Amino acid sequence: MLDLLIVKKLTRKGKTAYWIIQLTLDILFIGYLFLFMDYDLDRLTGDGYGILIVGIVVSLLISAGICLSLWKKPKEESNTEED
């Protein structure tokens, strides 16, 4: 749901970059959990699901911040001036 709000404000290049950055950060985070923190699927579905949700939300905020700072759509100026 947050993705839809963010994607509406990005240019076409920004949308592509957002999804690439988001997927990359998610893969890195999940890889970190499995390789360095010794998580397994039983632990993630049991008590560890909270860390997974928080990590993915943080990666969403990081990728949104990067993309909105670089590829935000320019505001459309309305011409309401009367001649």
GROMACS elastic network, one bead per residue, 0.5 to 0.9 nm:
[ bonds ]
;  ai    aj funct       b0    kb
    1     4     6  0.54221   500
    1     5     6  0.69121   500
    2     5     6  0.52350   500
    2     6     6  0.63055   500
    2     7     6  0.86217   500
    2    60     6  0.86231   500
    3     6     6  0.51473   500
    3     7     6  0.59496   500
    3     8     6  0.85635   500
    3    60     6  0.80797   500
    3    64     6  0.84932   500
    4     7     6  0.51776   500
    4     8     6  0.62002   500
    4     9     6  0.89839   500
    5     8     6  0.55091   500
    5     9     6  0.70707   500
    6     9     6  0.55856   500
    6    10     6  0.68908   500
    6    15     6  0.87985   500
    6    64     6  0.67026   500
    6    67     6  0.89593   500
    6    68     6  0.78216   500
    7    10     6  0.52877   500
    7    11     6  0.81412   500
    7    14     6  0.80575   500
    7    15     6  0.59212   500
    7    18     6  0.79864   500
    7    64     6  0.87570   500
    8    11     6  0.82417   500
    8    15     6  0.86474   500
    8    73     6  0.86932   500
    9    14     6  0.89802   500
    9    15     6  0.89581   500
    9    68     6  0.75180   500
    9    71     6  0.85739   500
    9    72     6  0.58569   500
    9    73     6  0.57309   500
    9    74     6  0.88009   500
   10    13     6  0.78242   500
   10    14     6  0.52493   500
   10    15     6  0.58659   500
   10    18     6  0.87315   500
   10    67     6  0.74142   500
   10    68     6  0.66350   500
   10    71     6  0.57239   500
   10    73     6  0.52516   500
   11    15     6  0.62271   500
   11    16     6  0.88136   500
   11    71     6  0.57985   500
   11    72     6  0.61095   500
   11    73     6  0.53213   500
   11    74     6  0.87234   500
   12    15     6  0.52167   500
   12    16     6  0.65850   500
   12    17     6  0.87592   500
   12    71     6  0.84652   500
   13    16     6  0.52898   500
   13    17     6  0.62051   500
   13    18     6  0.85545   500
   13    71     6  0.71723   500
   14    18     6  0.58739   500
   14    19     6  0.86689   500
   14    67     6  0.58569   500
   14    68     6  0.77684   500
   14    70     6  0.76264   500
   14    72     6  0.72801   500
   14    73     6  0.88718   500
   15    18     6  0.50392   500
   15    19     6  0.64333   500
   15    20     6  0.87004   500
   15    67     6  0.79848   500
   15    71     6  0.83629   500
   16    19     6  0.54815   500
   16    20     6  0.63064   500
   16    21     6  0.86442   500
   17    20     6  0.51031   500
   17    21     6  0.59529   500
   17    22     6  0.83258   500
   17    63     6  0.86528   500
   17    67     6  0.70393   500
   17    71     6  0.89104   500
   18    21     6  0.52492   500
   18    22     6  0.59189   500
   18    23     6  0.85380   500
   18    60     6  0.89468   500
   18    63     6  0.60281   500
   18    64     6  0.67731   500
   18    66     6  0.82143   500
   18    67     6  0.59630   500
   18    68     6  0.89311   500
   19    23     6  0.60209   500
   19    24     6  0.84012   500
   19    63     6  0.83204   500
   20    23     6  0.53369   500
   20    24     6  0.60783   500
   20    25     6  0.86031   500
   21    24     6  0.51034   500
   21    25     6  0.60831   500
   21    26     6  0.85279   500
   21    59     6  0.86822   500
   21    60     6  0.89034   500
   21    62     6  0.88743   500
   21    63     6  0.58601   500
   21    66     6  0.89506   500
   21    67     6  0.88104   500
   22    25     6  0.53107   500
   22    26     6  0.61698   500
   22    27     6  0.86516   500
   22    56     6  0.87177   500
   22    59     6  0.64872   500
   22    60     6  0.61668   500
   22    62     6  0.83431   500
   22    63     6  0.57442   500
   22    64     6  0.83839   500
   23    26     6  0.50948   500
   23    27     6  0.61114   500
   23    28     6  0.85570   500
   23    59     6  0.89468   500
   24    27     6  0.51991   500
   24    28     6  0.61424   500
   24    29     6  0.85631   500
   25    28     6  0.50743   500
   25    29     6  0.60228   500
   25    30     6  0.85600   500
   25    56     6  0.81860   500
   25    59     6  0.58919   500
   25    60     6  0.84080   500
   25    62     6  0.88070   500
   25    63     6  0.81030   500
   26    29     6  0.51037   500
   26    30     6  0.60969   500
   26    31     6  0.83611   500
   26    55     6  0.79430   500
   26    56     6  0.61735   500
   26    59     6  0.66166   500
   26    60     6  0.86185   500
   27    30     6  0.52580   500
   27    31     6  0.59006   500
   27    32     6  0.84057   500
   28    31     6  0.50463   500
   28    32     6  0.60073   500
   28    33     6  0.86597   500
   29    32     6  0.50176   500
   29    33     6  0.63132   500
   29    34     6  0.87853   500
   29    52     6  0.85276   500
   29    55     6  0.69909   500
   29    56     6  0.78397   500
   29    59     6  0.83231   500
   30    33     6  0.50500   500
   30    34     6  0.62862   500
   30    35     6  0.85365   500
   30    52     6  0.77542   500
   30    55     6  0.86118   500
   30    56     6  0.89263   500
   31    34     6  0.51902   500
   31    35     6  0.58187   500
   31    36     6  0.79459   500
   32    35     6  0.53185   500
   32    36     6  0.53836   500
   32    37     6  0.66326   500
   32    38     6  0.86635   500
   33    36     6  0.59249   500
   33    38     6  0.64190   500
   33    39     6  0.56196   500
   33    40     6  0.83460   500
   33    52     6  0.86319   500
   34    37     6  0.59590   500
   34    38     6  0.51385   500
   34    40     6  0.62501   500
   34    41     6  0.88126   500
   35    38     6  0.57362   500
   35    39     6  0.75584   500
   36    39     6  0.81344   500
   39    42     6  0.81563   500
   39    43     6  0.60734   500
   39    44     6  0.68142   500
   39    48     6  0.82310   500
   40    43     6  0.53775   500
   40    44     6  0.63251   500
   40    45     6  0.87951   500
   41    44     6  0.50958   500
   41    45     6  0.61488   500
   41    46     6  0.84142   500
   42    45     6  0.53502   500
   42    46     6  0.60099   500
   42    47     6  0.87027   500
   42    48     6  0.86852   500
   43    46     6  0.50199   500
   43    47     6  0.60223   500
   43    48     6  0.55096   500
   43    49     6  0.78705   500
   44    47     6  0.63601   500
   44    50     6  0.83019   500
   44    51     6  0.83214   500
   44    52     6  0.73864   500
   45    48     6  0.64016   500
   45    49     6  0.56725   500
   46    49     6  0.65918   500
   47    50     6  0.72931   500
   47    51     6  0.88784   500
   48    51     6  0.57124   500
   48    52     6  0.68538   500
   49    52     6  0.51226   500
   49    53     6  0.63424   500
   49    54     6  0.87205   500
   50    53     6  0.52166   500
   50    54     6  0.61666   500
   50    55     6  0.84853   500
   51    54     6  0.51417   500
   51    55     6  0.59412   500
   51    56     6  0.85583   500
   52    55     6  0.51507   500
   52    56     6  0.62170   500
   52    57     6  0.86398   500
   53    56     6  0.52907   500
   53    57     6  0.62042   500
   53    58     6  0.86118   500
   54    57     6  0.51659   500
   54    58     6  0.61294   500
   54    59     6  0.86421   500
   55    58     6  0.51093   500
   55    59     6  0.62091   500
   55    60     6  0.86167   500
   56    59     6  0.50406   500
   56    60     6  0.61655   500
   56    61     6  0.87089   500
   57    61     6  0.63118   500
   57    62     6  0.87024   500
   58    61     6  0.51007   500
   58    62     6  0.62247   500
   58    63     6  0.86803   500
   59    62     6  0.50350   500
   59    63     6  0.61270   500
   59    64     6  0.83992   500
   60    63     6  0.53022   500
   60    64     6  0.59638   500
   60    65     6  0.84904   500
   61    64     6  0.50225   500
   61    65     6  0.60067   500
   61    66     6  0.85965   500
   62    65     6  0.51899   500
   62    66     6  0.62868   500
   62    67     6  0.86643   500
   63    66     6  0.51793   500
   63    67     6  0.60885   500
   63    68     6  0.84027   500
   64    67     6  0.52248   500
   64    68     6  0.58115   500
   64    69     6  0.83062   500
   65    68     6  0.52909   500
   65    69     6  0.60352   500
   65    70     6  0.86143   500
   66    69     6  0.53619   500
   66    70     6  0.63423   500
   66    71     6  0.84282   500
   67    70     6  0.51751   500
   67    71     6  0.54565   500
   67    72     6  0.70843   500
   68    71     6  0.54994   500
   68    73     6  0.85226   500
   69    72     6  0.64208   500
   71    74     6  0.89223   500
   72    75     6  0.89165   500
   73    76     6  0.87039   500
   74    77     6  0.89856   500
   78    81     6  0.86483   500
   79    82     6  0.84727   500
